[in-house]
Amino acid sequence: MIETSLFLIAAVFLLAGFVKGVIGLGLPTVAMGLLATRMAPAHALAIVIAPAILTNIWQTFGGPYLRDIVRRLWPMLLGLVIGVWCGAGLMTGPHARYGTPILGLLLVIYGVIGLGRVRFRVPRRHETWIGGVVGIVTGVVSAATGVQVIPSMPFMQAIGLDKDELVQALGVFFTTATVALAFGLAEAGLLDVSVAWPGMVAMAAAFGGMWLGQGVRTRMHPEAFRRWFLIAMIGLGVYLAGEAISKIRA
């Protein structure tokens, strides 16, 4: 059983790392979505934390825009931490069973927005307060599901960051989110030695997948891969939400 679980974890993070290597994001989303089909979201997040932090730190310092990003996005980053703190316990408390259907719904929303190429525009003068609200909402959602793409991703696209800035900004944002979540998981007693070995397997597989994905990126058109990735996320989200809702009703 342990060997089977480790094989599953390795396969999931190899795929999640591959996705991140090709399109620059998606590791926590893919990993949480797939692991949630076999374990509680809180346990899945405990395994996701270390690979997510390390791969996002690499992405955070992979460009020259860090100071400008922090200066521009600090309200959203602060709101994110506040939101995670306010949502502490949502993943492990009495309402934890609702985390999986919410995660499924978020994956569907994420996929539909991406496929529909929905574009929002936020005027520069409103970035501060809208960013703070987006950060708080994303923090609460992240505390409940472990996923940080809604509504943060549409907001960062709406403020007009160019491609390289956006990739580095995602690294900064996801690093902040996963570190904040790590403190919450540690306080809940979920980050203990029992996740050390699965976490190391996940980390090795994630970096291996990223290496493979970066190699494919030079040969494959990222937009085609992104489209199929989003379709797969919608399918996975529908499956997660449907299965979880049927269990809640049972």
HELIX and SHEET records of a PDB file:
HELIX    1   1 ILE A    2  ILE A   23  1                                  22    
HELIX    2   2 LEU A   27  LEU A   35  1                                   9    
HELIX    3   3 PRO A   41  THR A   60  1                                  20    
HELIX    4   4 LEU A   66  CYS A   86  1                                  21    
HELIX    5   5 ALA A   96  TYR A   98  5                                   3    
HELIX    6   6 GLY A   99  GLY A  116  1                                  18    
HELIX    7   7 ARG A  124  HIS A  126  5                                   3    
HELIX    8   8 GLU A  127  THR A  145  1                                  19    
HELIX    9   9 SER A  152  ALA A  158  1                                   7    
HELIX   10  10 LYS A  163  GLU A  187  1                                  25    
HELIX   11  11 VAL A  193  VAL A  195  5                                   3    
HELIX   12  12 ALA A  196  ARG A  217  1                                  22    
HELIX   13  13 PRO A  222  ARG A  249  1                                  28    
END                                                                             
